[in-house]
Structure formats: structure tokens, C-alpha cells
Amino acid sequence: MSGNWEGKRRAQENLILLVLGAAPDKDLSMLHLEKEVFLLWKFHPSIPRFIEFVAYQRGPYSEEIRDCIKNPYYLTDAWEFIGRGNENGLTGGYVRLTEEGLRLYQEEFQKMLAQEKMRSLLAGIQIVRSLYDELTAEELLLVIYDAYPEFREYSEVAAEIYAKRDTITAKLAKRGIVSDNIAEYTREGNQQ
């Protein structure tokens, strides 16, 4: 194995660990993990150096994230993959942090916290987890597709999501996740 692959793989697994550890008591769907890492990829300049995203069947897709979850190389006991969920077949299963993963997360978090330039990433992870974990798979995909239309190009579910746009945005407004004004704007704007 090349040193470049090893460095990238270690960074990928550590990022996944940091994302999972930010809310260790919650199982995170593969869809949420992938889309939340995508949002971090758009936010933090170091992430595109070691993770790639392409437009695919459910929006932004990273083969590296899937491979890290199912075949970890460095953090072999940090998480477990739990088969598919049943939220319209969108979730792709769930990932759960193990006790060993929580211990490793705490170590990694402290190392990252000591680095001034990495504090923004840690803050970004907390923000992304607190905002996007509360969304259903359909809500999350609608938000991603609206914000990044170039990643819905090959989506197998975008038409279905957009057909439910009014219902989805009304639910978001009812739960107070978006204001009524934003919900109205979303219903009227960015139609596929």
C-alpha cells in the first residue's frame, strides 16, 4: 500500500469517527453520514484532499465513506454497520459507534481540539450533526438537492422528492426547522 493511500484512509476513518462521536448515542443512517460529510466537504478546505464526492443515485456519493464503514482498515472496532432501514429504502442502513469507538473518539477529539486550525472543523461537525440529524431522509435529500442541484443530476429519487416538496416543506415549517417564509420560498423555488 502506498503512503498516500494510507494517509488518506486514516484521514477518512478519523473524520467518520469525529462525525459519529459528535452524537454518540444516536445511530446514524448511511444516507445522513454521507450527506453530512458532504456538507463538511463543502465547508472545510482540508476534506476534499482525502474524500471525493460524485453525483449519483441519491445525490452526493462517496465510495470512500461506504468502504470505510464496511471495511475499516485502521479503526476496525470503532463502529458497526447495521443493515438497511425501512425509510422508503433511502437510509442505506445505520452506523453505530461502539464503546471502543467512543474511547477512540475522545482521544481524537482532544488531539484535534489542540490544533487551532482544526477547531473550525470540530465546530462544523457539531453544527451539521445538530441541524441535519433531525431531518428525515426525504427532508435531507430535498435540502441537499436544492442547495447543490448539480448533485441531483443522476438521482433516482429526485423526482419523487420534488413531487412531495410541499408536504416536506410544510412538515419542516411545522416542526420549526424552517420558517413559514422559507418553506413558502422553497415550495415556489428551485423546481426540478
ZATORDREN-972034 format. One line per 10 residues: their letters; for each residue x negated, z, y of C-alpha. Coordinates in pm, whole numbers, plus 50000, padded with zeros to 5 digits. Each point is the difference from the previous one (the first is absolute). Layout:
A) X,Z,Y ~ ...
This chain:
MSGNWEGKRR) 50000,50000,50000 ~ 49881,49922,50345 ~ 49945,50269,50260 ~ 50241,49817,50228 ~ 50282,50022,49743 ~ 49922,50364,49933 ~ 50002,50091,50369 ~ 50327,49817,50059 ~ 50160,50151,49691 ~ 49897,50352,50098
AQENLILLVL) 50142,49944,50351 ~ 50326,49861,49855 ~ 50047,50293,49765 ~ 49911,50253,50271 ~ 50251,49846,50240 ~ 50272,50015,49734 ~ 49906,50363,49936 ~ 50030,50080,50372 ~ 50340,49830,50022 ~ 50134,50176,49691
GAAPDKDLSM) 49856,50335,50106 ~ 50164,49987,50342 ~ 50328,50099,49830 ~ 49889,50131,49660 ~ 50339,50130,49888 ~ 50164,49657,50018 ~ 49979,49722,49746 ~ 49932,49682,50196 ~ 50142,49667,49890 ~ 49752,49720,49949
LHLEKEVFLL) 50193,49804,50261 ~ 49961,50281,50255 ~ 49633,50053,49913 ~ 49921,49634,50040 ~ 50197,49954,50323 ~ 49870,50324,50153 ~ 49641,49898,49922 ~ 50084,49661,50153 ~ 50111,50172,50322 ~ 49674,50197,50000
WKFHPSIPRF) 49814,49671,49935 ~ 50156,49863,50318 ~ 49916,50322,50188 ~ 49646,50101,49900 ~ 49715,49749,50037 ~ 49800,50121,49699 ~ 50269,49940,49737 ~ 50000,49615,50003 ~ 49633,50017,49895 ~ 50095,50129,49655
IEFVAYQRGP) 50366,49909,49936 ~ 50169,49662,50023 ~ 50370,49928,50049 ~ 50182,49673,49942 ~ 50362,49895,50047 ~ 50170,50029,49662 ~ 50328,50069,49820 ~ 50079,50322,50186 ~ 49806,49947,50320 ~ 49642,50121,50049
YSEEIRDCIK) 49831,50031,49661 ~ 49662,50134,49895 ~ 49872,49943,49649 ~ 49732,50262,50067 ~ 50256,50275,50056 ~ 50185,49915,49681 ~ 49677,49988,49803 ~ 49876,50330,50143 ~ 50323,50175,49905 ~ 50021,49861,49650
NPYYLTDAWE) 49626,49988,49923 ~ 49814,50252,50216 ~ 49624,49980,49965 ~ 49877,50303,50197 ~ 50304,50224,50038 ~ 50125,49972,49643 ~ 50191,50330,49998 ~ 50125,50006,50360 ~ 50343,49843,49950 ~ 50238,49878,49740
FIGRGNENGL) 50220,49694,50002 ~ 50361,50059,49901 ~ 50186,49687,49884 ~ 50251,49806,50198 ~ 50272,50154,50213 ~ 50347,49858,50027 ~ 50041,49944,50376 ~ 50109,49638,49958 ~ 49679,49940,49806 ~ 49807,50014,50326
TGGYVRLTEE) 49789,50312,49961 ~ 49758,49881,49730 ~ 49974,50350,49858 ~ 49860,50318,50150 ~ 49665,50169,50046 ~ 49953,50376,49976 ~ 49696,50199,50107 ~ 49867,50226,49723 ~ 49857,50351,50045 ~ 49652,49849,49973
GLRLYQEEFQ) 50106,49740,50256 ~ 50108,50273,50241 ~ 49663,50171,49962 ~ 49818,49669,50059 ~ 50226,49926,50296 ~ 49915,50330,50166 ~ 49627,49929,49960 ~ 50032,49644,50130 ~ 50222,50108,50289 ~ 49742,50256,50114
KMLAQEKMRS) 49720,49740,49980 ~ 50205,49752,50203 ~ 50106,50264,50251 ~ 49634,50075,50070 ~ 49950,49637,50109 ~ 50129,49946,50353 ~ 50064,49627,49943 ~ 50218,50070,49694 ~ 50237,50248,50165 ~ 50216,49718,50135
LLAGIQIVRS) 50043,49871,49645 ~ 50106,50345,49877 ~ 50248,50028,50287 ~ 50126,49648,49928 ~ 50057,50087,49635 ~ 50203,50307,50097 ~ 50209,49800,50246 ~ 50064,49716,49756 ~ 50095,50236,49717 ~ 50233,50206,50218
LYDELTAEEL) 50177,49694,50141 ~ 50016,49757,49710 ~ 50043,50231,49699 ~ 50355,50067,50119 ~ 50100,49634,49980 ~ 50164,49845,49697 ~ 49828,49699,49847 ~ 50238,49762,50179 ~ 49955,50177,50334 ~ 49624,49991,49965
LLVIYDAYPE) 50000,49631,49915 ~ 50227,49918,50296 ~ 49765,50183,50237 ~ 49695,49823,49853 ~ 50164,49657,50001 ~ 50114,50038,50360 ~ 49663,50125,50122 ~ 49789,49756,49795 ~ 50208,49686,49931 ~ 49696,49814,49867
FREYSEVAAE) 50006,50236,49699 ~ 50358,49915,49900 ~ 49918,49633,49945 ~ 49987,50024,49619 ~ 50236,50293,49962 ~ 50250,49984,49716 ~ 50218,50263,50166 ~ 49989,49924,50374 ~ 50327,49803,50000 ~ 50175,50285,49819
IYAKRDTITA) 49854,50258,50240 ~ 50103,49796,50305 ~ 50349,49953,49859 ~ 50028,50381,50010 ~ 49838,50035,50343 ~ 50310,50142,50175 ~ 50059,50259,49729 ~ 49633,50099,49983 ~ 49962,50039,50376 ~ 50328,50193,50025
KLAKRGIVSD) 49870,50246,49738 ~ 49672,50036,50188 ~ 50189,50073,50323 ~ 50237,50244,49827 ~ 49705,50197,49863 ~ 49837,50000,50344 ~ 49698,49802,49883 ~ 50069,49737,50265 ~ 50217,50022,50310 ~ 50328,49812,50022
NIAEYTREGN) 49836,49767,50254 ~ 49715,49915,49763 ~ 50244,49953,49713 ~ 50204,49759,50212 ~ 49687,49811,50106 ~ 49883,49980,49637 ~ 50337,49867,49884 ~ 49992,49730,50267 ~ 49629,49911,49990 ~ 49752,49849,49756
QQ) 50256,49844,49767 ~ 49830,49829,49708
